[in-house]
Structures are given as structure tokens and as C-alpha cells.
């Protein structure tokens, strides 16, 4: 399949250099790079957010009826 892709000049120069040094075509260098990137992507584990919950009994009584400004003030050292 043919397609057109715009790449930065410095990237194309690097591909040309690698192809020349390895006596390969630019196509084979780019194909190998794409296959490697795709394989790496497929092996990657999906991100899973670690459980950062803590034990406790919910909100402290001080914050039960507090608004966000009060909670933020307490979090940054300006207790209620």
C-alpha cells in the first residue's frame, strides 16, 4: 500500500544514514521501526490505577457539611 507521510527532515536524514550504513532500503528501515513500535505497543500492559484508599469511617465530622473552600483550606494548612 502506498501512502504519504510528512516527517521531519532530521528523521528522514537519520533513516537515510541507517539504510546506507546497513546497506538496506529506507523502506525496510522504516518498516522495521514501525513493526517494532507496534509490537511494543501490543505488549504494553494497560495502565491500572493503584488502590490508594485508606481505612476509616468516611468524612471526619468537621468536614461533613463543609464546602470545597473549607476542605481546600484545611488541606493546605488553614484548618477550619
C-alpha angles and dihedrals in degrees: 000000000000124000139158121240127179111222131176114266093239091055093051090048089053091049089050091049093050092046091050094047092049095039091239137127122263087238093059092047093050092043091053091048092050093046091050092049092047092049091049090050092050092050094050116110115236113255113260120191109232117238105258097169120131131211117256145107100276124261119005112247090249091065102039094100098021122122124227093267090058093047092048092048090052092047091054096047103270098113121200 
